[in-house]
Amino acid sequence: MSTHQVTNQAPERVGVDEYGTNTALVEGVERNDAAWAHPGLHEIGVRVGGEQFQEDARRANRNKPVLRTHDRWGHRIDEVDYDPSYHRVLGAAVAAGAHTSAFAAPRPGANVARAASFMLFAQVEPGHACPVSMTHSVLPVVAAQPELAAQWMPRLLSTRYDSTLSPGKPGALFGMAMTEKQGGSDVRSNTTVAAPLGGGRYALTGHKWFCSAPMSDAFLVLAQAPGGLSCFLLPRLREDGTRNEIRIMRLKDKLGNVSNASSEVEYEGAVAHLVGEEGRGVRTIIEMVTHTRLDCILGSLAGMRQATAEAAWHVRHRSAFGRTLIDQPAMTAVLADLQLETEGATAAALRLARAYDADADEQETAFRRLGTAVMKYWVCKRGPAHAAEALECLGGNGITEDFPLAQRYREQPVMAVWEGSGNVIALDVLRALAREPQSFEAFDAEVSLAAGQDPRLDAHIARTRDRVRRITEDPAAEARARRLVADLALSLEASLLIRTAPSAVAEGFLAARLGEGMGRLFGELPEGVEAAAIAARA
């Protein structure tokens, strides 16, 4: 029948080099000393843009992980079964070094290249990024413990993935379990107990409210030792190869991130190894948290790129009222605004990643301390609304599960919650301003590199400096912390774009985010913005 002839639908978006088509990412990688990584990133871009990888991403999210507490004979096994597609996706990311390549081969731009590879994989399948991120983030903590480093570092740096639970595996992935049901972000209220066994070994007993990626080979865990809250490395296998006393109670039924199992676990005398000193658990694990916060930025940004790219693909192939959608000014403005958000986040994320490289000096370290928290708040907060607007560009197709943006819409709020929700991050920024003034000095120095180039940015920076001064002197500062963090984030994004982006992008961002005619919703661009030129970069 003639009604079965399909017309005016966008073709399937496959066979795309997701790296090569992301102009802002390619430029950012080169600008931040990682041009040497272009060939490998193009290979990843082609792989994740291919039909097989995209099909694996769909399968991994439709066939959710399943918990098996016992085998058929009644033995407790506490294992999670994943669809084979999930293992293929995770194995590809590990093989490409998206987890630990920055530590395996440190050089200028190493963290930038790793960030780009991580984002490319997460753009198409976000769930597997959780164990990839945690494995990357745990490395500095483990490396600082000589005995543990000798045992675990070769496996952490390996690019060989093995999903089985066996003591002779060449590679290893890590998870973490910090929060408990009575405390959440208030980890000092944890009640899990760590009883000394001697030789740096402890027996852990307690319940963890969130343990993501429970099939990881080991976890960083917080528990109450005799000396106070402490950090421990908890392997799934004991030294004799038997299963450790880790009980998976249930898998969380989550809004998004469904391909990645998140669980509640109980420890019944599980043997773990002290990391750092007793009573300094939060200080010990904060290094890992800082890295995972950066990856929350990268994960949200990966989602922004997917949303923008899918919207751009649709509006360039779909016609209505006699014109292609992209040629209709209202749609051009929406797509350009989505791209502006992606451009600003890309510039800031890659600049931060560069500050994590091994050659970072004290100034860079101080900059990333504040910058990571600021951008974690802003990018992760902007992600859900960005996804919703991009989804709307596809019309009815956007809210169906046959297209990827429905999944992305559910995914974006996850990053805003993980590693500190909005208020937790905003308060962390206040603490950094009060206790580590050098972090703001470094941040302000970075932002000020664009001083004098645009009066709107100059005025915004001046207002933000004044807010920083007033808020650090105000005992009721918490109520206004969010506004301050947003101002800091816009300062950094605008400064970077005015220094590095094409004039249409820089001017469009300044007008849309700092100008008098700035809009409240995506697509409300002021007059004079070169929307078509910006949308072309999407």
Summary of the structure (lengths in Angstrom):
residues: 538
radius of gyration: 23.4
end to end distance: 37.1
largest distance: 78.1
contacts: 1944
relative contact order: 0.10
helix: 56%
strand: 14%
